[in-house]
Amino acid sequence: MYGTVRVGLLGIALMSLVACESMTGKTAGQNIDDATVTTSVQGKLTADKLSNFSRINVDTDRGVVTLNGVVRSAEEQSRAEEIARQVEGVAKVNNNLQIQSTSVTNP
């Protein structure tokens, strides 16, 4: 009886993994790897003392990291990409960061 229950639970677990893959096109392992890369990139950006990268959103899909958000300069834009490339598991970086305009209005 316990053997039947174990086989049943194993079958349910396998069906869940297959269902996850069929909906996203990614395996459970790929989802975990991408989440780990995203967390690592965000951690490195946050820890960077030279810049304030609090307005950067990081997304990872199959090792391709996409950076979205706003930075203050072209140097910060390049620096954020450089930091992302240093993370293990990053295959490519799509840098969609926008440079904040510094328009001055006269009163």
DRENPA-3360 file (N, C-alpha, C; in nm, 2 decimals, always signed):
BEGIN
1 = MYGTVRVG = +0.08/-0.12/+0.00/+0.00/+0.00/+0.00/+0.09/+0.13/+0.00 ~ +0.19/+0.13/+0.09/+0.27/+0.25/+0.09/+0.35/+0.27/-0.04 ~ +0.38/+0.16/-0.11/+0.45/+0.16/-0.24/+0.36/+0.23/-0.34 ~ +0.23/+0.20/-0.34/+0.14/+0.26/-0.43/+0.12/+0.41/-0.40 ~ +0.12/+0.45/-0.28/+0.11/+0.59/-0.24/+0.24/+0.66/-0.29 ~ +0.35/+0.60/-0.27/+0.48/+0.67/-0.32/+0.48/+0.69/-0.47 ~ +0.44/+0.58/-0.54/+0.43/+0.59/-0.69/+0.34/+0.70/-0.73 ~ +0.22/+0.71/-0.66/+0.12/+0.81/-0.69/+0.18/+0.95/-0.67;
9 = LLGIALMS = +0.25/+0.97/-0.55/+0.30/+1.10/-0.52/+0.41/+1.14/-0.62 ~ +0.49/+1.04/-0.66/+0.60/+1.06/-0.76/+0.54/+1.10/-0.89 ~ +0.43/+1.04/-0.93/+0.36/+1.07/-1.06/+0.31/+1.21/-1.05 ~ +0.25/+1.25/-0.94/+0.20/+1.39/-0.93/+0.31/+1.49/-0.94 ~ +0.42/+1.46/-0.87/+0.53/+1.55/-0.88/+0.59/+1.57/-1.02 ~ +0.60/+1.46/-1.09/+0.64/+1.46/-1.23/+0.55/+1.54/-1.32 ~ +0.42/+1.52/-1.30/+0.32/+1.59/-1.38/+0.33/+1.74/-1.36 ~ +0.35/+1.78/-1.23/+0.37/+1.92/-1.20/+0.48/+1.98/-1.27;
17 = LVACESMT = +0.60/+1.91/-1.27/+0.72/+1.96/-1.34/+0.69/+1.98/-1.49 ~ +0.63/+1.88/-1.55/+0.60/+1.88/-1.69/+0.50/+1.99/-1.72 ~ +0.41/+2.01/-1.63/+0.31/+2.12/-1.65/+0.38/+2.26/-1.65 ~ +0.47/+2.28/-1.55/+0.54/+2.40/-1.54/+0.62/+2.43/-1.67 ~ +0.69/+2.32/-1.72/+0.77/+2.34/-1.84/+0.68/+2.37/-1.96 ~ +0.57/+2.31/-1.97/+0.48/+2.33/-2.09/+0.42/+2.47/-2.09 ~ +0.40/+2.53/-1.97/+0.34/+2.67/-1.97/+0.45/+2.78/-2.00 ~ +0.57/+2.76/-1.95/+0.67/+2.86/-1.97/+0.78/+2.83/-2.07;
25 = GKTAGQNI = +0.78/+2.70/-2.11/+0.89/+2.66/-2.20/+1.02/+2.63/-2.13 ~ +1.02/+2.65/-2.00/+1.15/+2.63/-1.92/+1.12/+2.52/-1.82 ~ +1.23/+2.45/-1.79/+1.22/+2.35/-1.69/+1.23/+2.41/-1.55 ~ +1.20/+2.33/-1.45/+1.21/+2.38/-1.31/+1.35/+2.43/-1.28 ~ +1.45/+2.35/-1.33/+1.59/+2.39/-1.31/+1.63/+2.52/-1.38 ~ +1.58/+2.55/-1.50/+1.60/+2.67/-1.56/+1.54/+2.79/-1.49 ~ +1.42/+2.77/-1.43/+1.35/+2.87/-1.35/+1.44/+2.91/-1.23 ~ +1.49/+2.80/-1.16/+1.57/+2.83/-1.05/+1.70/+2.90/-1.08;
33 = DDATVTTS = +1.77/+2.85/-1.19/+1.89/+2.91/-1.23/+1.87/+3.06/-1.27 ~ +1.77/+3.09/-1.34/+1.74/+3.23/-1.38/+1.71/+3.32/-1.26 ~ +1.64/+3.26/-1.16/+1.61/+3.33/-1.04/+1.74/+3.36/-0.96 ~ +1.83/+3.26/-0.96/+1.96/+3.28/-0.89/+2.04/+3.39/-0.96 ~ +2.04/+3.39/-1.09/+2.12/+3.49/-1.16/+2.06/+3.63/-1.14 ~ +1.93/+3.64/-1.14/+1.86/+3.77/-1.12/+1.90/+3.82/-0.98 ~ +1.89/+3.73/-0.88/+1.92/+3.77/-0.74/+2.07/+3.81/-0.73 ~ +2.15/+3.74/-0.79/+2.30/+3.77/-0.78/+2.33/+3.91/-0.85;
41 = VQGKLTAD = +2.27/+3.93/-0.97/+2.29/+4.06/-1.04/+2.24/+4.18/-0.95 ~ +2.11/+4.16/-0.90/+2.06/+4.26/-0.81/+2.14/+4.29/-0.69 ~ +2.19/+4.19/-0.63/+2.28/+4.20/-0.51/+2.41/+4.28/-0.55 ~ +2.47/+4.24/-0.66/+2.59/+4.31/-0.70/+2.57/+4.46/-0.73 ~ +2.45/+4.49/-0.80/+2.42/+4.63/-0.83/+2.40/+4.71/-0.70 ~ +2.32/+4.65/-0.61/+2.29/+4.71/-0.48/+2.42/+4.74/-0.40 ~ +2.51/+4.64/-0.41/+2.64/+4.65/-0.33/+2.74/+4.75/-0.39 ~ +2.72/+4.79/-0.51/+2.82/+4.88/-0.58/+2.82/+5.02/-0.51;
49 = KLSNFSRI = +2.94/+5.05/-0.46/+2.95/+5.18/-0.38/+2.97/+5.30/-0.47 ~ +3.01/+5.28/-0.60/+3.03/+5.39/-0.69/+2.90/+5.45/-0.74 ~ +2.79/+5.38/-0.75/+2.67/+5.43/-0.81/+2.55/+5.39/-0.73 ~ +2.44/+5.46/-0.76/+2.31/+5.43/-0.70/+2.22/+5.36/-0.80 ~ +2.22/+5.23/-0.79/+2.14/+5.15/-0.89/+2.01/+5.10/-0.84 ~ +1.95/+5.19/-0.76/+1.82/+5.15/-0.69/+1.70/+5.15/-0.79 ~ +1.72/+5.21/-0.91/+1.61/+5.22/-1.00/+1.63/+5.13/-1.12 ~ +1.70/+5.02/-1.10/+1.72/+4.92/-1.21/+1.65/+4.79/-1.18;
57 = NVDTDRGV = +1.57/+4.75/-1.28/+1.50/+4.62/-1.27/+1.58/+4.52/-1.35 ~ +1.59/+4.40/-1.29/+1.67/+4.29/-1.35/+1.58/+4.18/-1.38 ~ +1.58/+4.12/-1.50/+1.51/+4.01/-1.54/+1.60/+3.91/-1.61 ~ +1.58/+3.78/-1.59/+1.67/+3.68/-1.65/+1.58/+3.58/-1.72 ~ +1.62/+3.54/-1.84/+1.55/+3.44/-1.92/+1.65/+3.35/-1.99 ~ +1.67/+3.23/-1.94/+1.77/+3.14/-2.00/+1.91/+3.20/-2.00 ~ +1.95/+3.26/-1.89/+2.08/+3.32/-1.88/+2.10/+3.46/-1.95 ~ +2.00/+3.51/-2.01/+2.00/+3.64/-2.08/+1.94/+3.74/-1.98;
65 = VTLNGVVR = +2.03/+3.83/-1.93/+1.99/+3.93/-1.83/+1.94/+4.06/-1.90 ~ +1.83/+4.11/-1.86/+1.78/+4.23/-1.92/+1.77/+4.34/-1.81 ~ +1.84/+4.45/-1.83/+1.84/+4.56/-1.73/+1.75/+4.67/-1.79 ~ +1.65/+4.71/-1.70/+1.56/+4.81/-1.74/+1.56/+4.91/-1.62 ~ +1.54/+5.04/-1.66/+1.53/+5.14/-1.55/+1.60/+5.27/-1.60 ~ +1.64/+5.35/-1.49/+1.70/+5.48/-1.52/+1.83/+5.49/-1.44 ~ +1.93/+5.55/-1.51/+2.05/+5.58/-1.44/+2.09/+5.73/-1.47 ~ +2.19/+5.78/-1.40/+2.22/+5.92/-1.41/+2.31/+5.96/-1.53;
73 = SAEEQSRA = +2.39/+5.86/-1.57/+2.49/+5.89/-1.68/+2.52/+5.77/-1.76 ~ +2.59/+5.80/-1.87/+2.63/+5.69/-1.96/+2.73/+5.60/-1.89 ~ +2.81/+5.66/-1.80/+2.91/+5.58/-1.72/+2.84/+5.48/-1.63 ~ +2.73/+5.52/-1.57/+2.65/+5.43/-1.48/+2.58/+5.33/-1.57 ~ +2.54/+5.36/-1.68/+2.48/+5.26/-1.78/+2.58/+5.15/-1.81 ~ +2.70/+5.19/-1.84/+2.81/+5.10/-1.88/+2.85/+5.02/-1.75 ~ +2.86/+5.08/-1.64/+2.90/+5.02/-1.52/+2.80/+4.91/-1.48 ~ +2.67/+4.94/-1.49/+2.57/+4.84/-1.45/+2.58/+4.72/-1.54;
81 = EEIARQVE = +2.60/+4.74/-1.67/+2.61/+4.62/-1.76/+2.74/+4.54/-1.73 ~ +2.85/+4.61/-1.70/+2.97/+4.54/-1.66/+2.95/+4.46/-1.54 ~ +2.88/+4.51/-1.44/+2.86/+4.43/-1.31/+2.77/+4.31/-1.34 ~ +2.67/+4.33/-1.43/+2.59/+4.21/-1.46/+2.66/+4.10/-1.53 ~ +2.75/+4.14/-1.62/+2.83/+4.04/-1.70/+2.93/+3.96/-1.61 ~ +2.96/+4.02/-1.49/+3.05/+3.95/-1.40/+2.99/+3.83/-1.32 ~ +2.86/+3.83/-1.33/+2.78/+3.72/-1.25/+2.79/+3.59/-1.33 ~ +2.82/+3.48/-1.25/+2.83/+3.35/-1.31/+2.69/+3.31/-1.36;
89 = GVAKVNNN = +2.68/+3.25/-1.48/+2.56/+3.21/-1.54/+2.50/+3.31/-1.63 ~ +2.56/+3.43/-1.65/+2.51/+3.53/-1.74/+2.57/+3.50/-1.88 ~ +2.48/+3.47/-1.97/+2.53/+3.45/-2.11/+2.53/+3.57/-2.19 ~ +2.44/+3.66/-2.17/+2.43/+3.79/-2.24/+2.36/+3.89/-2.16 ~ +2.38/+4.02/-2.19/+2.31/+4.13/-2.12/+2.25/+4.22/-2.22 ~ +2.12/+4.24/-2.20/+2.04/+4.34/-2.28/+2.03/+4.46/-2.19 ~ +2.10/+4.57/-2.23/+2.10/+4.69/-2.15/+2.00/+4.79/-2.21 ~ +1.89/+4.79/-2.14/+1.78/+4.88/-2.18/+1.77/+5.00/-2.09;
97 = LQIQSTSV = +1.88/+5.03/-2.02/+1.88/+5.14/-1.92/+1.87/+5.28/-1.99 ~ +1.79/+5.36/-1.94/+1.78/+5.50/-1.99/+1.85/+5.60/-1.91 ~ +1.91/+5.70/-1.97/+1.99/+5.80/-1.90/+1.89/+5.91/-1.86 ~ +1.88/+5.94/-1.73/+1.79/+6.04/-1.68/+1.83/+6.18/-1.74 ~ +1.73/+6.25/-1.80/+1.76/+6.38/-1.85/+1.77/+6.48/-1.73 ~ +1.86/+6.57/-1.75/+1.89/+6.67/-1.64/+1.84/+6.81/-1.69 ~ +1.72/+6.81/-1.73/+1.67/+6.94/-1.78/+1.64/+7.04/-1.66 ~ +1.68/+7.16/-1.68/+1.66/+7.26/-1.58/+1.55/+7.36/-1.62;
105 = TNP = +1.46/+7.38/-1.53/+1.35/+7.48/-1.57/+1.38/+7.61/-1.50 ~ +1.35/+7.72/-1.57/+1.37/+7.85/-1.51/+1.24/+7.89/-1.44 ~ +1.25/+7.95/-1.32/+1.13/+7.99/-1.25/+1.05/+8.10/-1.31;
% end
